[in-house]
Amino acid sequence: MSVLVYAENTGGSCKKSAYEAVTFGHKLATILNTPCIAVTFGNPSNADQLGVYGATEVRNINPGIDHFDGQVFAAAIAIVSEAVDAQIIVMSHSAQGKSMAGRLAIKLKAGLVSAVNAIPAMTGNFLVTKSVYSGKAVATIEMLASKKVITVQGNSIPPEKAGEPVSLQTMDISLPESKIKVTQLEKQSDTIPLPEAELVVSGGRGLKGPENWGIIEELAHELGAATACSRPVADSGWRPHHEHVGQTGVAIRPNLYIAIGISGAIQHLGGVNNSKTIVVINKDPEAPFFKAADYGVIGDLFEVVPRLTEAVKKFKSASK
Ligand SMILES: Cc1cc2nc3c(=O)[nH]c(=O)nc-3n(C[C@H](O)[C@H](O)[C@H](O)COP(=O)(O)OP(=O)(O)OC[C@H]3O[C@@H](n4cnc5c(N)ncnc54)[C@H](O)[C@@H]3O)c2cc1C
């Protein structure tokens, strides 16, 4: 028996979410006294580091395609899981993980719980927890099937070093042909992907228009943060849709979420209220967001935000 972890990579190197998933898999494997084996695709340059986070072996597959394909990758992971006798398959709750987890569960006749946010309690039963009702409650779920597929919520399991680098073992397996063809890929080069961001600066309708977004971007740049927005901002075309956070947008759990000119509607809070620290800047003292805030500034964002950015700049140059 083993725990198999799919370690995602982008642009040829494993991401923080891969280390989170491996940390989760390693802790689970330690409790179950089994090996934690990682699987990667396409020879990521830093895959040996998965050993540092607790993988005892890293299996690599060269899928023969240069894009992610949930059908092909899930088929490959199913083959690897049989080869290493995996009872538990772990992956990040990312677009890739979400695309594969259901497929894998069907292929392996496994139970599936997505967006798990803590190491399972092993009190005789296999119990996992996840946040539900837009973060208002925590559900504890018992996984009854002997095979289990788990996706791990981003930013909920801090990566922890637990071993030494390991060398990759390439597996030669025959895979189904891809049924899709990527005809164009436009990458956003210098932006931090929202689901992985530890710091997020987010703007709402209080910004009045896209022409004012510079103050959000400048603060985000100084902090090294990703930018996000409320849904009406994306719907109005002020910002791209992938920046929209909330119940119907991206759900995030950064260490710091700065909400600027956002009222704090329940649908918005649903995607951000698991953030570790929330700072709200709003001119209306009755704005509902203040109830969810750790720190609040009541004031005009057009005065407060530039002053905050200046303060961050001064702090950074003083600490050089
Ligand atoms: C089914 C459904 C799903 C939805 N899903 C989402 C979702 O996923 N994400 C989401 O965000 N919304 C979602 N919504 C929309 C949500 O209900 C709210 O309408 C939306 O979040 C409001 O966006 P906002 O806070 O930017 O705008 P507003 O509610 O208009 O708030 C603007 C805020 O800016 C403040 N402000 C204005 N000027 C200034 C200034 N100069 N300085 C400081 N503060 C200022 C105001 O006091 C106000 O609080 C959904 C709605 C529905 C019905």
The ligand as an SDF file (V2000), in Angstrom:
LIG
                    3D

 53 58  0  0  0  0  0  0  0  0999 V2000
  -25.7920   34.4800   -7.4750 C   0  0  0  0  0  0  0  0  0  0  0  0
  -24.8340   35.5980   -7.2010 C   0  0  0  0  0  0  0  0  0  0  0  0
  -23.4890   35.3070   -7.1570 C   0  0  0  0  0  0  0  0  0  0  0  0
  -22.5590   36.3260   -6.9110 C   0  0  0  0  0  0  0  0  0  0  0  0
  -21.2270   36.0160   -6.8440 N   0  0  0  0  0  0  0  0  0  0  0  0
  -20.3400   36.9840   -6.5390 C   0  0  0  0  0  0  0  0  0  0  0  0
  -18.9610   36.7060   -6.4050 C   0  0  0  0  0  0  0  0  0  0  0  0
  -18.5150   35.5590   -6.6040 O   0  0  0  0  0  0  0  0  0  0  0  0
  -18.1190   37.7110   -6.0800 N   0  0  0  0  0  0  0  0  0  0  0  0
  -18.5600   38.9920   -5.8670 C   0  0  0  0  0  0  0  0  0  0  0  0
  -17.7320   39.8650   -5.5740 O   0  0  0  0  0  0  0  0  0  0  0  0
  -19.8620   39.2840   -5.9900 N   0  0  0  0  0  0  0  0  0  0  0  0
  -20.7570   38.3260   -6.3230 C   0  0  0  0  0  0  0  0  0  0  0  0
  -22.0760   38.6540   -6.4610 N   0  0  0  0  0  0  0  0  0  0  0  0
  -22.4500   40.0920   -6.3900 C   0  0  0  0  0  0  0  0  0  0  0  0
  -22.5900   40.5800   -4.9500 C   0  0  0  0  0  0  0  0  0  0  0  0
  -23.9010   40.3010   -4.4720 O   0  0  0  0  0  0  0  0  0  0  0  0
  -22.3490   42.0870   -4.8540 C   0  0  0  0  0  0  0  0  0  0  0  0
  -23.2490   42.7400   -5.7280 O   0  0  0  0  0  0  0  0  0  0  0  0
  -20.9290   42.4830   -5.2240 C   0  0  0  0  0  0  0  0  0  0  0  0
  -19.9810   41.7430   -4.4920 O   0  0  0  0  0  0  0  0  0  0  0  0
  -20.7280   43.9590   -4.9290 C   0  0  0  0  0  0  0  0  0  0  0  0
  -19.5160   44.3780   -5.4670 O   0  0  0  0  0  0  0  0  0  0  0  0
  -18.7610   45.6380   -4.8400 P   0  0  0  0  0  0  0  0  0  0  0  0
  -18.6020   45.4440   -3.3870 O   0  0  0  0  0  0  0  0  0  0  0  0
  -17.5520   45.8660   -5.6630 O   0  0  0  0  0  0  0  0  0  0  0  0
  -19.7680   46.8370   -5.1780 O   0  0  0  0  0  0  0  0  0  0  0  0
  -20.7400   47.6290   -4.2500 P   0  0  0  0  0  0  0  0  0  0  0  0
  -21.6680   46.7460   -3.5080 O   0  0  0  0  0  0  0  0  0  0  0  0
  -21.3250   48.6950   -5.1140 O   0  0  0  0  0  0  0  0  0  0  0  0
  -19.7900   48.2920   -3.1560 O   0  0  0  0  0  0  0  0  0  0  0  0
  -18.8830   49.3020   -3.4190 C   0  0  0  0  0  0  0  0  0  0  0  0
  -18.2890   49.7130   -2.0770 C   0  0  0  0  0  0  0  0  0  0  0  0
  -17.3250   50.7270   -2.2880 O   0  0  0  0  0  0  0  0  0  0  0  0
  -17.4250   51.6920   -1.2530 C   0  0  0  0  0  0  0  0  0  0  0  0
  -16.8820   52.9430   -1.7910 N   0  0  0  0  0  0  0  0  0  0  0  0
  -17.3990   53.7170   -2.7900 C   0  0  0  0  0  0  0  0  0  0  0  0
  -16.5810   54.7790   -2.9980 N   0  0  0  0  0  0  0  0  0  0  0  0
  -15.5560   54.6590   -2.1380 C   0  0  0  0  0  0  0  0  0  0  0  0
  -14.4020   55.4570   -1.8730 C   0  0  0  0  0  0  0  0  0  0  0  0
  -14.1260   56.5640   -2.5860 N   0  0  0  0  0  0  0  0  0  0  0  0
  -13.5600   55.0640   -0.8940 N   0  0  0  0  0  0  0  0  0  0  0  0
  -13.8100   53.9520   -0.1590 C   0  0  0  0  0  0  0  0  0  0  0  0
  -14.8900   53.1520   -0.3850 N   0  0  0  0  0  0  0  0  0  0  0  0
  -15.7440   53.4980   -1.3550 C   0  0  0  0  0  0  0  0  0  0  0  0
  -18.9090   51.7690   -0.9460 C   0  0  0  0  0  0  0  0  0  0  0  0
  -19.0960   52.2660    0.3770 O   0  0  0  0  0  0  0  0  0  0  0  0
  -19.3370   50.3330   -1.1000 C   0  0  0  0  0  0  0  0  0  0  0  0
  -19.2610   49.6400    0.1400 O   0  0  0  0  0  0  0  0  0  0  0  0
  -23.0120   37.6590   -6.7050 C   0  0  0  0  0  0  0  0  0  0  0  0
  -24.3810   37.9210   -6.7290 C   0  0  0  0  0  0  0  0  0  0  0  0
  -25.2710   36.9160   -6.9940 C   0  0  0  0  0  0  0  0  0  0  0  0
  -26.7490   37.2390   -7.0020 C   0  0  0  0  0  0  0  0  0  0  0  0
  1  2  1  0
  2  3  1  0
  2 52  2  0
  3  4  2  0
  4  5  1  0
  4 50  1  0
  5  6  2  0
  6  7  1  0
  6 13  1  0
  7  8  2  0
  7  9  1  0
  9 10  1  0
 10 11  2  0
 10 12  1  0
 12 13  2  0
 13 14  1  0
 14 15  1  0
 14 50  1  0
 15 16  1  0
 16 17  1  0
 16 18  1  0
 18 19  1  0
 18 20  1  0
 20 21  1  0
 20 22  1  0
 22 23  1  0
 23 24  1  0
 24 25  2  0
 24 26  1  0
 24 27  1  0
 27 28  1  0
 28 29  2  0
 28 30  1  0
 28 31  1  0
 31 32  1  0
 32 33  1  0
 33 34  1  0
 33 48  1  0
 34 35  1  0
 35 36  1  0
 35 46  1  0
 36 37  1  0
 36 45  1  0
 37 38  2  0
 38 39  1  0
 39 40  1  0
 39 45  2  0
 40 41  1  0
 40 42  2  0
 42 43  1  0
 43 44  2  0
 44 45  1  0
 46 47  1  0
 46 48  1  0
 48 49  1  0
 50 51  2  0
 51 52  1  0
 52 53  1  0
M  END
$$$$
